[in-house]
């Protein structure tokens, strides 16, 4: 039986403050307990027999993309990287100044430094490059560099996909947490530090709201063959545009309201607050384009 293959993209621009936490949350998944390449856990040091390793159940490829950061993000990526960092301009892949063509991505974290593209373009370019260099990718997820996966993220979603082969998307609630008191759009002070967030996609659309929190989502790679890649017209609400297209095209999704797989960080300087008006306008445009 062939192992399933998962692509995880860490999306970053000037997110050095929390980037290491995000990277570690990807690396510290429960599935790694029994399947880390070359590692046998709980083995008795006096054991003399060489045990035959079980067949690999999975392969996980992590691309840490960085679109034009001007902070210490490069140094952090290089510290945690499993493989030599690459640069990519949409046409040519380089190691340092040397162009490379015939290569394949290996499991683990490979940083990729890109031009200052918007988020949707940077993610699209990374997906296309991964599909070209990794045969048989099965699933996809991406996480922004201020959020974190809970240790069960991969295991939970893969179990959902295994139970229902028709699924194209699976997601859960997230735990939203904030470091300081925040002010909501009504001008009210929010003192609660951690609270659940998320809801059913279709129910949200009835209210013209996005109730799907992106860090909790995993997609089948088949989604891109059916609805295309992220709409590069959008820089903030391209995920909402994708969820709507999944529903409009009749693709199967599953929302588990009783599970949590990610932490969503609220802070005064993240895009949700610094670009509130831009995100609101873009969300309205997504609804208009999709005739909702």
C-alpha positions in Angstrom: 0.0 0.0 0.0 1.5 3.3 -1.0 1.8 6.0 1.7 -0.4 9.0 1.5 1.4 12.3 0.9 0.6 15.6 2.5 1.8 19.1 1.6 1.8 21.7 4.3 2.7 25.3 3.4 3.8 27.8 6.0 2.8 31.2 4.7 5.0 34.1 6.0 5.9 37.7 5.5 7.6 39.6 8.3 6.2 37.1 10.8 9.5 36.4 12.6 8.0 37.1 16.0 5.9 33.9 16.0 7.4 31.9 13.0 9.3 29.5 15.2 6.1 28.6 17.2 4.3 27.9 13.9 7.2 25.7 12.6 7.4 23.7 15.8 3.6 23.1 15.8 4.0 21.6 12.3 6.9 19.4 13.4 5.3 18.3 16.7 2.4 16.3 15.2 1.2 13.1 16.9 1.7 11.1 13.6 5.5 11.6 14.0 5.6 9.5 17.2 5.8 6.2 15.3 6.8 7.3 11.8 9.8 9.7 12.0 12.2 8.5 9.2 15.2 6.7 10.7 13.9 6.9 14.3 12.7 4.0 16.4 11.1 5.2 19.6 10.9 3.3 22.9 13.6 0.8 21.7 15.5 -1.0 24.4 19.2 -0.1 24.1 20.2 -3.6 24.9 18.1 -5.1 22.2 20.2 -7.1 19.8 17.7 -8.1 17.1 17.2 -5.7 14.3 13.5 -5.3 13.9 12.0 -4.9 10.5 10.5 -1.4 10.1 6.8 -1.3 9.2 5.7 0.1 5.9 5.6 3.9 5.8 2.0 5.2 6.3 2.7 8.7 5.1 5.0 11.3 3.7 4.8 14.9 4.8 6.4 17.7 2.9 6.6 21.2 4.4 7.3 24.2 2.3 8.1 27.4 4.3 7.4 30.2 1.9 8.5 33.7 2.5 7.3 36.5 0.2 9.6 39.4 0.7 10.2 39.5 4.5 12.4 42.3 5.8 12.7 41.0 9.4 14.6 38.0 10.8 12.3 35.4 9.1 15.1 34.1 6.9 17.4 33.3 9.9 14.5 31.5 11.7 13.7 29.4 8.6 17.3 28.5 8.1 17.6 27.4 11.8 14.7 25.0 11.6 15.1 23.9 8.0 15.7 20.2 7.2 16.9 21.0 3.7 18.8 23.8 2.0 16.7 26.9 1.5 15.7 27.7 -2.1 14.7 30.9 -3.9 12.0 30.9 -6.6 10.8 33.7 -8.9 8.0 31.8 -10.6 10.4 30.4 -13.3 13.7 29.5 -11.8 14.6 27.6 -8.6 18.0 28.5 -7.2 20.3 27.4 -4.3 22.2 30.6 -3.7 23.0 31.9 -7.1 23.0 28.5 -8.8 19.9 27.5 -10.8 18.7 23.9 -10.4 16.3 21.9 -12.5 16.4 18.2 -11.8 15.4 17.8 -8.1 12.7 16.4 -6.0 11.5 17.8 -2.7 12.2 15.5 0.3 10.2 15.1 3.5 10.6 17.8 6.1 10.9 21.6 6.0 12.3 23.3 2.9 12.2 27.1 3.0 11.5 28.9 -0.2 12.2 32.6 -0.6 10.0 34.5 -3.1 9.4 38.0 -4.4 6.9 40.2 -2.5 3.9 38.6 -4.1 0.5 38.7 -2.4 -0.5 35.8 -0.3 -2.7 34.0 -2.9 0.0 34.1 -5.6 2.7 33.0 -3.3 0.6 30.0 -2.1 -0.3 29.1 -5.7 3.3 29.2 -6.9 4.3 26.9 -4.0 1.5 24.4 -4.8 2.3 24.3 -8.5 6.0 23.8 -7.7 5.3 21.1 -5.2 2.9 19.2 -7.6 5.7 19.3 -10.2 8.4 18.0 -7.9 6.4 15.6 -5.7 4.6 12.7 -7.3 1.2 11.7 -6.1 0.4 14.4 -3.5 -2.9 13.5 -1.7 -3.7 16.3 0.7 -2.9 19.9 1.3 -3.0 22.4 4.2 -1.5 25.8 4.8 -1.0 27.9 7.9 0.0 31.5 8.5 3.0 32.2 10.5 1.2 33.6 13.6 -1.1 30.6 14.0 -0.3 27.1 15.3 -1.5 23.6 14.7 -2.5 21.5 17.7 -0.7 18.2 17.8 -3.7 16.2 16.5 -4.1 18.3 13.3 -2.7 15.8 10.7 -4.0 12.7 12.4 -7.5 14.0 12.9 -8.0 15.1 9.3 -6.4 12.1 7.7 -8.7 9.9 9.7 -11.7 11.9 8.4 -10.5 11.4 4.8 -9.9 7.7 5.3 -13.4 7.3 6.6 -15.1 9.0 3.7 -13.3 8.8 0.3 -15.7 11.4 -1.1 -14.4 14.2 1.1 -12.7 17.1 -0.6 -12.4 19.3 2.5 -12.4 18.7 6.3 -12.2 21.2 9.1 -12.9 21.8 12.8 -13.3 24.6 15.2 -10.2 26.5 16.3 -9.3 28.0 19.7 -8.9 31.7 19.2 -6.6 33.3 21.7 -5.4 36.9 22.3 -2.5 38.4 24.1 -4.1 41.6 25.2 -7.7 43.0 25.4 -9.0 43.6 21.9 -11.7 45.9 20.6 -14.3 44.3 18.3 -15.9 46.0 15.3 -18.7 47.3 17.6 -16.1 49.1 19.8 -16.6 46.6 22.6 -13.6 45.5 24.7 -13.1 41.7 24.6 -11.4 40.5 27.8 -11.7 36.8 27.2 -8.3 35.3 26.4 -9.3 32.1 24.7 -12.5 31.0 23.1 -13.8 28.6 20.4 -14.5 29.8 16.9 -15.9 28.2 13.8 -19.1 27.0 12.3 -20.8 25.2 9.4 -19.8 26.6 6.0 -23.2 26.5 4.4 -24.9 28.0 7.5 -22.4 30.8 7.4 -23.0 31.5 3.8 -26.7 31.9 4.5 -25.7 34.9 6.7 -23.0 36.0 4.2 -20.3 35.1 6.8 -17.1 33.1 6.7 -17.3 30.6 9.6 -14.4 28.5 8.4 -11.1 29.3 10.1 -8.4 28.5 7.6 -5.7 27.0 9.9 -8.1 24.2 10.8 -8.7 23.2 7.2 -7.2 20.3 5.2 -8.0 19.8 1.5 -7.8 17.0 -1.0 -5.4 17.9 -3.8 -8.3 17.0 -6.2 -9.9 20.3 -5.1 -7.5 22.3 -7.3 -8.4 20.1 -10.4 -12.1 20.8 -9.8 -12.2 24.5 -8.9 -8.7 25.8 -9.7 -6.2 27.5 -7.5 -6.5 30.5 -5.2 -8.0 33.5 -6.9 -5.0 35.8 -7.2 -7.3 38.8 -7.5 -7.7 38.5 -3.7 -5.0 39.0 -1.1 -7.1 38.5 2.1 -10.3 36.6 1.4 -9.1 34.1 -1.2 -9.8 31.3 1.3 -13.4 32.4 1.6 -13.6 32.4 -2.2 -12.3 28.8 -2.3 -14.8 27.6 0.4 -17.7 29.1 -1.6 -16.5 27.4 -4.8 -16.3 24.1 -3.0 -20.0 24.4 -2.0 -21.2 25.7 -5.4 -19.5 22.8 -7.2 -21.1 20.3 -5.0 -17.9 19.0 -3.4 -18.2 17.1 -0.2 -16.9 18.7 3.0 -17.0 17.8 6.7 -17.1 20.1 9.7 -16.5 18.6 13.1 -18.0 21.0 15.7 -16.7 18.9 18.6 -13.0 18.9 17.7 -10.2 21.5 17.7 -7.1 21.2 15.5 -5.5 24.7 15.5 -4.9 27.9 17.5 -5.8 31.2 15.8 -3.9 34.1 17.2 -5.5 37.6 17.6 -3.2 40.5 18.1 -3.3 44.2 17.5 -0.8 44.1 14.6 -2.1 41.1 12.6 -3.9 41.5 9.3 -7.3 40.8 10.8 -7.1 44.2 12.7 -4.6 46.3 10.7 -6.3 45.6 7.4 -9.9 45.3 8.7 -11.5 47.6 6.1 -9.5 46.0 3.2 -10.6 42.5 4.4 -14.2 43.7 4.7 -14.2 45.2 1.2 -12.6 42.1 -0.3 -15.1 39.8 1.5 -17.9 41.7 0.0 -16.3 41.5 -3.4 -16.0 37.7 -3.0 -19.7 37.5 -2.2 -20.5 39.7 -5.2 -18.3 37.7 -7.6 -19.9 34.4 -6.5 -23.4 36.0 -6.7 -24.3 35.6 -3.1 
